[in-house]
Amino acid sequence: MRISLFDFQEDAKAKLIEKIKASRALQTMNQGQQIITFSAPTGAGKTIIMTSLFEDVLFGTADIEAQPDSIFVWLSDMPDLNEQSKQKIASKSDMLRTNQLITIDSSFQAESLEPGNVYFLNTQKLGSDKLLTHRSDQRQFTIWEALTNAATQYPNQLYVVIDEAHRGMNISSRAENAANSIMQKFIVGSEADGLCAMPLIIGITATPQRFQRMIAETTATKHSVVVSPDDVVASGLLKDRVIIHCPEIAINAEMTMFQEAVTAWKRMGSEWKNYCEAEQERLVKPILVVQVNDRTDSVATTTDINTCLDTLEEELGRPLEIGEVVHTFNDEGTLNGFSIPIVKIDPSKIEEEEKVLLVFFKMNLSTGWDCPRAEVMMSFRSAQDHTYIAQLLGRMVRTPLAHRIEMNDTLNAVHLFLPFFDQNTVSDVVRAFKEDENAAPTEAGLASEMVTYVRNPLYEEVFEHMNDLVTYRVEGIRKESNLRRLDKLRAYITVDGINRAVDRDIRRKMSQKLKDELSRIQSSQDLEAVVASITGMSMKTLEVELATNQVVADGVQNISVAQPDTEALYKKAEKTIGDYIAMQYRVENSRRDDMEVKVELIVLASDVTAMDNLEQYAGVLFDETYNDNRRAIQTLGSSERDKYERLVSSGSSATPLQWRAPFSISFNCTAASSEYENHLYVDDSGKCRTLLNSWEDGVIQEELSRPDFVAWLRNLDRKNWSIEIPYKAAGVNKPMYPDMMVVRQDIHGYIFDILEPHDSSRADNYPKAKGLAEFAQKHANAYGRIQLIRKLIGADGASHFYRLDLTNITIQRKVMAINSNEELDNIFNELANADH
């Protein structure tokens, strides 16, 4: 692959491989048709996952043996979607050649499908193209017969992928029923067409219920792989928020709202320019998407296009150029009669045309349109069109750089301006967006409720002193072996130009470790016997006398495995050890017989102790290499740093990371939110509104009264900028997000405290207390107080906040030794105090 998959995508692919293995095993036992439902939310990268799966099946990995004679058929319901999928697969795969990706059209003619290829087929062709589905003087075999022949000849190599995820929006019920009917033929077969039921089907869908209905009546064995919406959101592939702007009451203020939309679009462009230059990333040029009203007999639309163009030119401070403003109207060509000609563009081409600034459309931006640059949308249509607007939002929430913007939360949102809606009708849009079965799992709400705060300029010096603060990343990180982590770290550091010597150093050290392990095997076992057990086999021979039908000779002969089988064993060993390590070992032993060296690697990969020792050593080498290059890694851009942080967090044990204060953060405010002073992040008026419970509010009020108090941060759960601390529950690392960080100052400088008011009735009390204690033990040099806080009745009969400071070594040791909430209660009663 030309790109790295996200952890959740790797997990989904691994599960798909497991289901494929199980399906093929059942097929060998004559268990009939197998159907795998692969469901994932919009924006999860289903095509990317399938592309990587194709590569793994065709070329093999440590998880699945290569099946180079496999055949894939990709079935969707529209030609445009087929082409979109084909182009995406071609652009992301570095192993599939262009001539392996074949579109089946009217000219396609073959008795069967050829192994090693990916075929693209759509239901419209099958429903209307008689050339493809009927025999003639020019056609000996129909497409139905070619598919049946492939299923007959290659029952364990044929994969039919039904792309049910990218269904056309706004298609008629008749067209949808026709598409479903044709897809059903692949599932149950069609005797009239000469098509058998396909032996293995993978249905990719964003709406599993719809696909389940399609396969409900079959007797096939059904399997399922599901991607959680939370995993997609956590990956950063989708925008965090859709911010909706509308008048408080519905009034005719369309051009005023359009002006606001243009201003927001220009501001987003400026923010992206600053970010991309600072982080040295590809420049993102946001697009303003404008939905206009329908045509009349005399004009293409009743919306005032001229005023829109004038407003845009005024905001830009220059005349518009041809190609900067385009349209997608179905019934029009180039629109003339305006200040510039407005060129027609195909929706699928919008993203790649960097010159485009504004797109006018009516109702035809739907499936097949994928434009992460579309960051601001304005609709001149009435509130009756709320369902389509909600559907369209689902196509606008992909992040332009395929990752969340860590330091500027402004860029993690898209904006929607609705002049003919009010707060009541906007709720219809939000509800439709949430209820749409194809919707991406992105949060949507009013602009008044979804606010973005920036760094408080009063505390610039405080932010400059935060470099030593640490955090962890526990959830959403796929755990990997140390051998795999070390391989990735080696590659990252080399490609990023951090330290060219790392690659050679790691290769040599890991190769030496292989030699050490081989010496250990030689000293403890008969190496020749071990080799013979792996590369040899016993062949039993029976001699039967035909006249009497009696066995007259019975013998066993030891024979060597043929070289092709030895090569297959080596390929498996290479993937187990790591191809770069195996290659280094072969290079260092190049004067010896290469097959003999390969056999040694097979022996090493087959030895459990050797692999355990190699895995442990790789972990030590990973930590050493990362720590030696940590400072250089911190100088990289945020997206590059993020891949290292995810790699660090993918180990079996939690590893600390530097906490970096973002330039802006997002908060959700409601009518119940209160205004607080001295917050590290504020709005334009210097205030922060947030919602605290009574304990949290009481604690911050106590902190505000301290003479050494400077500022504070409301630490929200599960944000990419959150301070996160690990704790163990049932032996598994889980994250906790302490409620607030407080900044104080003494003669030595700024002090950063972590405060966690926590209800004593909760079952997670003592595990979280132990997590805080372990965190305090490791990071007391970075933080001041680390306190677990409860509201209790004091000796005076009044309620007070009692604080257990886990940086106190005595308290720390006692807490780390507990195993129940009762023991924690006893420590609170004994050692907590109400001094703050």
N, C-alpha and C positions, 0 to 999 in steps of 0.2 A: 504494500500500500504506500501511496505517496504521502499519506497523512497518518498520524497516530490516532488510534481509537480512544475514546474516553473510557474510563473504567467501567461504566454501566454498559457501554457498547461491547467491550470485551467479555463482560459477564454474560450478556445476552447471546453473543456468538458461541461462547463455551457451552451454554445450555442448549443451543440449537444443535451443536455437534453431538452432545449427549443424546438428544432426541433422535437425531439421524442414525446414530449407532444402534439405538434401541429399535428403531423402525426397521433397519436393515436386518437385524438379528431376528425379528419377528417374521420378516418376509422369507428368510431362509427356512423357517419352520412352517411355511405355508399358512401364515396367519392373515394373508390378504392385504387389502389396501391400507396404507398408513397416511394419516393427515395430521400435519403439525400446524397449529394456529400460533402465529407470531404476532402478538399485539403490543403496540407501543404508541405513546401519544404523538400527536403532530409535533414535528421538530426534533424527534428523537434520533433522526439519521438512519431510518430503516434501510434505505438503499445503500448507505455506506456500510452498514453491518452485513448486508447480504453480499456486497462486493468482496469484503474481506472473507466471508464464508466461502464464496466461490474459489478464491485463491487457495484457501486452506484445503478444501476438498480436492482440487485439481493438483496441487503441488505438495501437499502434506505438511504436517507440523508434528510437534511432540505429542499432540492430542489426537491426531487422526492421520492414518496412513494415506499417502498420495493415491488418488484415483484419477489418473490422467485421462481415462476414457469416459469420464462423466459427461452427461448432457444436461444442460439447463434450458428450460423454456420459461420465458418471462411473459405472463399474460396480463394485460390491462384492458381497460375499456375504451381508450382513445389513442389515436396515432400520436398526438402531441406528447402524451404521457409516456408512451413507449420511447420516443426519441429523447425525451428529457432523461429518462432512466438510463438509456443507452449512453448518452453523453456523459452523465454523471459517473457511471461505472468506468467508462474509458478514461475520464480525467483523474479518477482517484486510484485506479489500479496501475501498478507498475509491473505486473506480471501477465495480465491478459493482453494479448495483441489485438490490434484493430480487426484483423481478419477472423478473429474468434467471436466477434460480436456481430451477429447476423440478423438483419431485419427481414422478416418473412412478409413479402409483398406479392403482387400478382405474378411477378416473374419467377418466383421461387418454384422449383420443380425438383423433387428427389423422391426416391423410393422410401428413404428413411432419413433420420437425422444423424449427422456425423458426430462421433465422440469428440470431446474436448472443446465444444463450442457452447456459446450462450445465444439462444435464439429469442427474438422479440416478436410477439404476436399480439394483436388487439382484436377485441370482439367485433368492432365495426367492420374490419376486413372479413371476418368469418361470417358476419351477418349479411353483408351486401355484395361481396366479391365472388361472383359465380366462377370466375377463372380459377380461384384458389380452392373452391370446395366442390367442383364438379369435374369429371373427366371430359376430355375433348380430344380432337386429333392431335393437338399440341401437348396434351397433358395425360400421361399414363397413370399417375397416382394423385389422388386428392391430398390435401393437407391432413385430412382425417386419417387416411390410410398411412401416410408417412409417420404420423404420431403413433398410431397403433403398431406399426412395424418397429419403431424405436422402442416402445414399451415391451414388445415381444422379444426383441433381440437383446435389449439392455435393461432388463427389469430392475437390476440392482444399481444401475448407473444413471437412470433417468430421474430428474428432479423437475417437477412442474411448480413454478412459483406464481401463484395468483395474487397480483397486486391489487388488493381490494382497498388498500389504504388511500390511494390517490384517485378516488372516484370523482367524477366531474360534479361540480356544484351547479345548481340551477338547471340540471338536465330534466327532461320530461319523464314522467312515470313510465311512459311507453318505452322510451329509450333505456331507462334503467332496467325495466323488466326484460327487455331483449338481451341486454348485457348479462343479466343474471342467468337467463335461460342458456346462453352459450357457455358461460362458466360452469353451469351445472353439468353440461355434457362432459367436461373434463373430469368432473367428480364422480358421476355415476355411469358415464359412457352413453353412447347413442348408437343403437343397432342400425337405425335407418341410415346413419352417416358412415357406418363402418368404423366407429371410434370406440375403443375399449376404455374402461375406467383407468385413469392414470395411477400407477402403483404407489407413487409417493408424491404427495402434494404439500407444499408449504404455503399457507395463506398469510400474507402480511397485511395487517389491518390496524387502523386506529380505533376501530369500533368492533370489538370481538363479538358483541351480540349479533351484529349483522352477518358476520361470517359464520357464526355458529348456526344461525337460522338456515344458511345455505347448505350446511353439511349435516343438518339434524337428522335427515331421513336415511343417511347412509349407514352401512354396517361396518364401516372402516374403524380401525383402532385409532383413537384420537389422542393427540398429545398437545401440550400447551406450553408456550414460553411467553412470559409477561414482563414488560418493562414498566417500572413504577414511574408515575408522573413526577414524584419527588426527586427521583434520580436524574431526570432530565433537567429539572429546574436547577438542581445543585450543580450540574455540569457547567452551567453558564452558556449553554447553546441557545437559550431563550432569554428574551428580555424579562426583567423582574416584574415590570408594571406597565399597564396601559392607563395613561392619565387622560381623563375626559374633561373637556372644557365646554361649558354651555352657559347661557344666560340664566339668572336665577328664576326668571319667568320667560316664557317663550315670546320673543318679540322679533320684529323684522330688523335685525342688525347684522345681516349677512356679511356686508363688506367690512364692518368693524371687526367681526370675528375672523374674516379672511386676513385682515391686517395683522391680527394677533397670531394667526397661524404662520404667516410669512415671517414675523419676528421670531417666533419659536424655532422655525426651520433655520433661519440665519444663525440664531444663537447655537443651535445644535452643530451647525457647520463649523462655527468658531471653536466650540468645545472639542470637536473631533480633531480639528487641525492642531490645536494645542497639545492634545493628548498624543496623537500619532507622531508629532515631531519630538516630543519629550521621550516617548517610549520607543522611537525608531520603528514604528509599525507602518504597514501599508495605509495610505491616506484614505479615510472614509469620507465620501461626498454624499451627504444625506439628500434624499429626494422628497419633495412635497407632492403628495398624491391628492388630487382634487376631484371629488365626485360631483358631476354637474347634472342638471335636469335634462329631460328628454327633448327631442327635436319637435319642431312644428313643420308645417308644409314649406315654410320659407327659410328657417334657420336650423343649424345643426343642433343647437341647444338654446333654451330660453335663459340660461345663466349668462350674466354679463361678463363675457370673456375679456373684452377690452379693458374694463376696470381692473380685472384680475392682473392683466399684463402690466398695466400702468403701476399698480401697487407693487408688483414684483420688481419692476425697473427702478422705482423710487427707493426701495429697500436696498437694492444692489448698488445704486448710485451710478448706473451705466445702462446703455441700451442692451436689450436681449439679442442673442445671436441665434441664427437658424439652427435647430437641433437641440436647443436648451429647453424648449417647451414642446411637448409632443402629446398625442392623443391616441386612444385605443378604440374609438368608436367603430362598431362593426360596419355601419352603412356609409362610411365616408372615406375619402382619400385625404390628401393634404387640404387643410382648411385655410382658405385665403380670405382677404378682407379685413385682416387685423394688422397690428403694427409689424408683425412678422408672420411668415407662413408657419402654420402648426402642422408638423409632419406626423403622419400615422406611423405607429410602431407596434410590432408584435409584443404582447405582454411578456413572453418568455425572454425577450431581448433587452428589456429595460435595465436589468441589473448590470449587464456588461457594457452598456453604453454610458461611459463615464461623463459625457457632456450633458446628459439629461439632468435638468434641475427640477422640472415640474411636469407632472403627467395628469392630463384631463382624462376622465373615464366616466362611464355610465354604470353598467351592470356586468361588465365582462371581465373583470379581474377576479379570477377564482382559481380553481385547481389548474396547475400548469404554470401559474405565476408565482415565482419565488423571488422576492426582492428584499433582502435584509437592509438595503439602503433606504427603503421607504420608512422614514422615522416620524413623519408628521402627515396626518391626513385631515382633510377638510371636506365636509359633505354639505352641499347646498340642497339636499333632498329633505323631504318631510319626515316627521317622526314615524310615519307608517312603514318606512323602509328599515326599521331597526334590526330586523333579523338578518338581512343581507349585510348590513354594516358590521354586525357582530361576526358573521362568517368571514368577512374580509379581514378583520383584525387578526384572525388566526394565521393569515399569510404574512403578517407584518411583524411578528414578534421574534423572528430569528435574529440573533446578534450578528452584526456585520463582520466581525473578526472571529466568529465562532468561539468566543469566550467572554465571560463577564468582565466588565471594566472595574478593576479592583479599587482604583484611587479616585474615581469620579462617578458617583451614583447617578448623576444627571444622564449619563450615556447608557444607563441600563433601563431606559424607559422609552416608550413611544407615546406620541400625543395625538389625540383625536379632538377636533373642533366641530361642534354641532350647533349651529346658530338657530335652528328651528326646533330644538329640543329644550326642555327645562329639566329640573332635578328629578321630576317624577318620570318623564319619558326616558331620561338617561338610564334610569334603573331598569327599563325594558331592555336596553342594549346590554347592560351588565349581566342581566339574568340570561338573555339569549346567548351571550358569549360563554357563560359558565355552563349552560345546559347543552350547548352544541356538542354533539357526540364526536365531532372532529376537532374540537377546540384544543389549542395548546394550553397547558396548565400554568398560565400567567395570570397574575392578579390584575384586576381592573377596578377602577373607581374614579370618583370625582376629583378634580384638581385641588379642591378645597380640603380634601381628606388625605391626599397623597402628596406630602410635602418633601422637599429636598432641602436639607440644611448644609451649610458650608462651614469651613473652619472659622471659629470666632477670632477675628483679627486682634482682640485684646490678649490672646494667649499664644502669639507667634513663638515666643521664647519657650513656652511649655512644649509645644510640638517639636521644637528643635532638640529637646532633651529626652525624647522617647525612644531613642535608638536601641536601648538595652532591654526594652520590654519584650516578653516572649508570649507565645500562644501555641496551641496545638491544633491539628486537624485530624479528627477521629472518624467522623461519619462520611460516607460516600466515597471512600478511598478503597480501591480494589487491592487486596493483599496479594503480594507477589513474592516469589522465592527470591532469596538473596542473590542467587546466580543471575536471575533475570534482571533484578534491580541494578546489579553491578554492571551488567552488559549495557543497560540503558544509560547509566551514569557515565560510563566510559565514552559512549557515543555522543551524548549531549555535550560533555566538556570538550571533546575534540571538535565537533561541528561548530560549536559556539566560539572556538578559538581561545578558550580560557587557558588551556595548558596542553600543548601538543604532546608532551612527554607522558601524559597519563595513559594513553592507549598502549604504548609499548611497555610501560611499567606494569600495568595490570595483566597484559597478556603473558609476560615473562613470569610474574609471580604465580599466576594461576597454573601455568604450565609446570612450574617447579613443584607446585602442590600435587599435581597429577603424578609426577615422578616419585614424590615422597609416599604417596598412597600406593603406588605400584610396588615400591620397595617393601612397604608394610605387608602387602599381600604375599609377596615372594618369601618374606621371612616367616610368615605364619602358615602358609599353605603351599602345596605343590602347584606352582604356577602352570606347569604343563598339563596337569590334570584339570585345573580350572579352565584353561583354554580349550581342552578337549571336550569338556562338558558343555561348553558354549558353542563351539564351532564344529562339533561332531554329532553323530546320531547313530543309534543302533537300528539296523535293518534285519528284521526277522524273515527267514526263508523256510517255507514248508514245501516238501516234495510229496506229491500225492500220486499213488499208483492207480491208473485209470481202471484197470481190470477189477481191482478189489475195492477201490475207493478208500484205501487206507493211507494214512500218513506214514511214509517209510523213512523220511529224513526231516529233522527239525533243527535249524541252526540259527545263530545270531551273528551278524557281521557288523563290525564298527566301520563306518565310512565317514569321510569328511564332507562337510557342507559345501556345496558348489559355490564358486566365487560370486555369482549373482545374489545368492542368499546371504553370503557374508557381507556383501555391499549393502544389502537391505538392513542387516543388523547394525552395520556401521552408521548408516544414515540415522537410524533411531538413536544410537549412542551419541552421535554428534548433536542432535537436538536436545538430548538429556543433559549433556555436559555444557553445551554452548558451542556453536560452530566456530566462534572466534578463538576459543580456548583450544578446541580440538585441532584447528588449523595451525595454531602456534606450536602445539606439541609435535605435529607432523613436520613442520618446518625445521624445528630444532633436532629432529631425528631423520632428516632428509637423506642422510648417507646410508641408512638402513633400508631394508625391504619395506616398501610402503604398506603392503598388506599385513606384514607382521606388526607394524606400528598401529594400524587400524584395529587389529585384533586386541592389542593392549587397551585401546580406548573402549572397545566393546566390553572387555573384562572389567574395567574401572566403572563403566556405566551400570554394569550388572551387580556391582558390589554395594550393598546397602550401607555398610560402614564408610566406604570411600565417599559415597555421595553425601552422606550426612556430614562428614568432615569437610568436604568441599563446600557444601552449603554454609556451614558455620564460618569457614575461613572467608568466604565471599562476603558475609555480613560484616566481619571485622574490617576487611579491605574497603568495603563500601563506606563505613563510618570514617575511616582514616582519609580516604580520598575526598569525601564531601567536606570534612572539617578543614583539610589542607587548602581547599579551593573555595571555602565559604565566602570570604570577603570579595573575591572576584565575581562570584555568582550574584552577590547582592548589588553589583553595579549594572546588571542586565536590566532590560525592560521588564515591565510587570508580567507580560504573558510568558516570557522566557523564564523568569523567576518562578512562576507558578508551576511549570512542569517539573522543576527541581523539588519544589515543596511537596508536590503530590507524590513524587518518587520517594522522598524522605518518609512521608507519612504512610507509604504502602508496605512498610515493614511490619513484622509481627508485634513489635513493641512501639509505643507512642514516642515520637521524637519531637523535641521543641523546635519552634520556628520563630523568627523575628516577627513581632507584631508591628505593622506599619499603619500609621494613622492615615485614613483616606482624606482626600481633599473635600469630599462631600459624601453625605449619607442620606438615606431615605427613611422617613418616619411616616406612620399612619396616624392621623389625628382624627378624633371624633369630638362630638359635643361634650363628652365627659373628660376630655384632655384638659390639663391645667398648664398654666404658664410658669416656667421656672427660669431663674437667673443663673448666671455663672456657668452655663453649660458650654462644653467645648465646641459644640456645633449649634449654629443659630440660623434664623431666617434673615431676610433683608433688614428687619427692624432690630436685630440683635437679641431676639427672644427665642426660646425653645418651648414648644407645647408638646407634652407627652402624657401618657397615662400611667400613673403609679398606683399600686394598691396602698392601703393604709400603713402597712409596715414599711414599705419602700419610701413612702412620703415622710413618715416619721423619722426614719434613719437619715434621709438627706437633710431634713430640717435640723437635726442635731449636728450634722457635718457643717452646714452653713454657718452655724454659730461658733465654730472653732476659730480661735485667733490665727491659726496657721493655715486655714482653708484657702485654696486658690480657685479651683474649678472642679467640675465633675463630668462624667460621661455615663449616659444611660446605655448599658450594654444590652443590645437586643439579641434574641435567640436566632441562631442559624442564619446570620448574615455573613457575607463573605469577609466582612471586616471585624466580626465579633471576636472578643477575647474568649477563647475556648479552653477548658481544662478537662483532662481525662479522668475518669474514675472507673473502677471495675465493678461490674454487676454480674454475678454468676461466672466470673472469670473472663468476661468479655469487656474490652474497653468501650466506654460510652462517653459522650460529651456532656459537659455542663457549662452553662453560660451565666457566670455570676452577674447579679443585677446591676452593679455599678462599679466604676473605677473613680476614685477620688484623688485629686491632686492637692498636696500640701507643700509647704516650703519651710525649711529651716536654714541655719547658717551654712550648711553644706550644699544646699541646692534643693531641687524639687524631689518630692517623694510621691510615689504612685501606689495607692492602696486598692486592694480588691475587697469589696464588701458584699456579702451574700445573706440578706434576711431570708430565713427559710423556716417554713411552718414545721413544727416538731411532730405533727401528726402524719407526715408523709413517710411512706415506707423506704424511700431512698435516702433518708437522713444520714445513716451511718456510712453507707458507701460513698456518698458525696463528701462527708466530713473527712474520710480517709483520703479521698482524692485531693482535697484541698491541702491536707497535711503533707502528702507526698509532693505536691506542687510547691508548697512552702519550703520543704526541705531542699528541693533542687534549685529554687529560684528566689530565695530570700535576698540575694544580692541585687535583683532587679526590682523587687517590690518592697514596700514598707509593711503596712499591716495587711494580713490576709485573714479576714474575720468571717466566721459563721455567726449569725445574729438571730436571736429569738426574743419575742416579747413575752415577758413573764411578770408575775406578781412579786414585788419585792417585800422586804421585811416591814416596810411602812404601809403595806396594804395597797399600794398604787402600782400601776403597770410601768415597767421600764424596759428598755432594750438592753438585753444582756449579750455581751460580746465574748466569743471564744477566739482568741488571737492565735492562729496556728503557726505563726512565726516564733512563738514562745516554745523553746525546745522541750520543756517539761510537758506542756500541753500536746505538742506535736507527737512526742513518743507515746503518750497515753492513747491518743486518738488512733494512731497507726496500729495499735495492738487490739482494738476493739472488734467485735463481731456481731453486735446487736445494737438496736436503737436504745435499749435500756442502759447499756454501758455508756452510750453517748449522753443520755440524760443525766447519769451520775456525774460525768465529767463537767457538764454544764452547771449542775448544782454546786460542785466543789470549786471550780476554777473560773467560771465566767464572771465577768463584772460589768457594771453598768456605766463605767467610765468610758467616754468617747474621745 
